[in-house]
Amino acid sequence: MHTLIFQNVNRGFSVSENSVSAGQSFADRLQSYQQRIEQSMDAGLPPGDAAPPPLHQAMRYAVLNGGKRIRPLFCYATAEALGVDLAMVDAPAACIEMIHAFSLVHDDLPAMDDDDLRRGKPTAHIAFGEAVAILAGDALQMQAFHMITRSPALDGKPGLQVALIDLIAEAAGSHGMTGGQAIDLAAEGNTLSQSELETMFAKKTGCLIRASILSACLCAGVDEKTMQDYDRYARDIGLAFQIKDDVLDEEGDTAVIGKPQGSDRAHGKATYPSLFGMDKAKDRCEELYQQALAVLDRQGESADGLRWLSQYVIKRDF
């Protein structure tokens, strides 16, 4: 990550406290945050009847499809911990979730994972055809950054906008998510070391989770030490999240996880259980989870939302 990211690019901008009701847990706010990001993305996407309709309908289908919105939730939980006005993080949260959605559209294509089911529904290329699905993914990647450049809450904060775009673009590019997916494809049917596998996971899945968390840090203008703490937390929880995905691919219920059980194994994917066994996968996931919680201990009670969210994603069955 460039040094610029660690500077107080928004020095002088106001950071307001969130209106969180006393005694209310993050679990109580979960649905409202999911609704908040849905509304933000709905408003940021072109209408389905705007020309060309098939493309815009496919874009909306890929994004507004009932996802759990884990990445935006990390962004909002970090904003809570740092006392950031939620309006400041709406745009980066939506940007990252749109990029995640575009990556799933392309990941599901016949040339890659050739999946027919995503979140319990037909994948975009099944619903709209391969050509439209490819174009929808392309368009979503570009549309995502409009969320930041056109955000009223970020208007007049060009330094922050540039820093957010730089962070998210790096997380999504060849050194991040896209690079991780390339490694994943090349690793099919091959044996990776633990270090190689975790490097792939950190890029493929961890980078966007990290960007979600650090986006809120940028909006708060935190000092370098605090940024490093949240960076460490993000890396641990992001890696644990992907290992949990691997475990669920083997043990999860198709109706709950939204894709066929054992699909990674069927495609010859390099996963923790396939390479090192289920017990080691679960042990490593728990180890990373505890490391992440230990980092949050330094943040005090303000990070309770992140603690709850960490448990939610690592102990999940979806």
N, C-alpha and C positions, 0 to 999 in steps of 0.2 A: 504494500500500500504506500502511495506517495506521501512524503512528509507533509505536504499541504493538508492532507486529511486530518492531521493531528493538531492543526492550528485552530484557534478560536475564530473560525471564518465568520461566525455570526456575532462577534463581540459587539455589544451595544444593543442588540436586539432584545426585546422583552421576553422573558420566560415566565409564564403565569402558572399558578397552581391549578391542578385539575379539581373539578368538583366531584370528589369521591365521598359518598356518604359514610359517616362514621359507622364502623362495625360491619361494613359491607365487604365481602370477599371478592377476589377476582372472579371466582366462579359465578357470583351474582351478576357480574358485568360482562361475562363471556358473550352471551347472546346479543347484548347491545353493541358490543364491539364487532361481532360478526355482521350484524345489520348495518353498522356504520360503514364498514368496508364495502359491503354489497352496494349500498347507495352511492358511495364514492365512485366505484368502478362503473356502475350503471350510468351515472351522469357523465363519466369520462369517455364512454364508448359511443361510437356513432349509432344512430337509431337503426333498427333492423330493416326499415323500409327505405333507407337512404341508398342511393345508387353507389355501387352495385349491390343490390340486396343480398344475393347469396354469400358474398364475402362478409358483409357486416353481420348477417345472421350467424354465420359460422364463428366469427369472432366472439359474439355475445354468447353463443352456445358453449364455447370453450372456456369462457371466464365465469359466467353466471350459472354455474352448474352444481351448486350445493357443496362446494368444498369446505373443509374445516377452517380454512384461512389461518393456518398455523403461523405463517411468516408475518402477516399483519398483526396477529396477536402478540408475537414477540416484540414488534415495534411499539405497540400500544403499552404493553407491560413495562418496557424499558422507559418509555415516556413518563409513565406514572412514577417509576422509581426516581426519575431525575426531575420531576416537577415541570415537565414540558407541556405547554398548551397542546391539546390533542390535534387541533386544527393544523399545527405545524407538521405533524407526521402523517396526516391523511394521504398526502401526495406520494411520499416515498413508500408508504405501506402499499398503496394501490399499484404503484409502478412495479414493485418487486413481485406482487401477486400476479400481475399481468405477464411479467416475464416468466414466472413459474408456469403459468397456464400455457404460454406459447411453447415452452420446452416440452410440456406433456403432449401437446398436439404433434410435434415432430417426433418425439420419442415413441409414440404409438404407431407411427407409419410402418407400412410393410418393409421398407428398406432398413428399418431399425428393429424395434421390438415386435412389430406386427401384432399388436393387441387389438381386440375387438371391443373391450370393455374398459371404461374408465369411470370411477366413482359410481359404479352400478348402472351406467348408461352407455349406449354405443359411442365409441370413440369418434372424434370429429371426422376422420376420413371415411368411416362407415356411414355416418349421417349425411355427409356433404360431398364425398368423393375425395380422392387423393389430391387432385390439383387445387381445389378450393381450400382444403385443409392446410396445404403447404403455404398458400398465399395468406390464409388467416393467421398462421403462426408468424409469418414475416411481418404482417401489418401490426400484430399485437406487440411485437418487439419495439416497433417505432412509436406506436400509440402510448406505450408505457411511459416513455420519457416526456410526452406532452403533459402528463399528470404533474410533473415537477415544474416544467417551464410555464404552465398556465395556472398554477395554483395561486388563488388570491392570498392565502396565508403566507406564501413565500415571495409574493410580489415585492420588489424593492430590496431583495436580499440576494443579489447576483452571486456573491461569493459563496453563500450557502448552497444555492442551486447548483453551481458548478461542482462543488465538493460532493454533493449528493449524487449527481450524475456520474462523476468520476468513480465514486465508490461502487455504485450499482453496476455501471458498465464493466468495471474490472471483475466484479463478482460473477457477471453473466458470460463473460467472454472466454477466450481460449485459455486464459490462466485460471479460470474459475469453472462455472457450471458446464459450459460447452466443452471445455477441455476435459473435464471429468467424464462427460458422456462419451467422448472419443476414446478415452482410456478404457471405459467400460466395454465398448464395442470390441476393441482390440483384445480385451482380456477374455472374451467368451471362449470357453473350453480350455483355458490355460490356468496354470497355477501361479498365484501371486503370493509374495511374502506378506506378513502382517503389515509391515511398513508400506508396501506398495498398495495394498488394499485400502489402508486408512488414508493414504494420500489421495486415492481416487475418490473415496467417500467425502473427504474434506472439500474437494473441488465440486463434485457432482451435486451434493446436497448441502454441505456445510456452508458454502460461500454465500448463498442467498439468505440463509438464516443469520449468518454473521452480518451481512449487509443490513438486514432488518433491524438488528440490535444496534449496530453502529450508526445507522441513520438517525435514530433517536438521540444518540450521543452527540452527533454533529449538530442537531437542532438545539441541544442544550448548551453547546459550547463548552463541554467538559475539559478539564485539564488532561494532560497526556497520561498521568498515572491512572486516572479514572478510566480513560479510554482503553488503556492496556488491560485493566481489570475486566472490563466488559468484553474486550476482545478475547481474553482467555476463557471467560465463561462461554462466549459464543462458539468458540472452536470445540470445546468439550461437549456442549449440549448438541451441537450440530452433528458431530460424529456419533454420539449416542443415539440420536434420532434415526440415522440411517441404519445403524446396527439393529435397532428395534424394528425397522421396516423389514430387514432381512429375516428376523425371527418371525414376524407376522406372516411373511410370505410362505413360511413353512407350516405355521400353526394356526394362522388366522382363518376365520370363516369368510368365504367369498362374499356373502351377503353383507358382511360388516366392513371388510377392507375395500370393497368396491372393485376388485379385480380378481381373476381366477387364482385360487390358492395354488402355490407351486409354480407360478408363471416364470419366476426367475430361474428356478431349477430347469424348467422345460426349455428355456432359451440358453442354457449352459452358462448363465451369469456367474461371475465371481462374487460370492457372498460369504459372510462370516460363517454361517452354519455349514456351507458346502466345503469350505476350505479348512476350518478349524473345529467344527463340531458345535452342536447347539449349546452345550454347557459353557464352552469358552466364549461363545457369542454373548450369552446372557451375563456372564461374569464381567466381560469387558464393558458391556453396556452399563451395568451397575457401577463399575469403577469410574467411568467417565461422568455418570450422573452425580456421583458423590463429589467428584472433583469440581464439577460445575457449582454444586451447592456450597462447597467450601469457599469458592470465590465470592459468592453472593453474601456470605457471612460478613464480609468487610463492608457491605453496603447498608447493613442495618435493616430496620423494619420497612423502610421505603421499598425494598426489593421483594416484599412478600408476594406481590403479584407474579413476579418472575419465578419465585419458588413454587407457587401453586401451578403455574404453567409448565414448569419443568417436570413436575410430577405427572401432570396431565398427559404430556406427550410421551413420556418414557414408560409409564405404567398403563398406557392405552391398549385397547384391543381392536382399534380401527386402523 
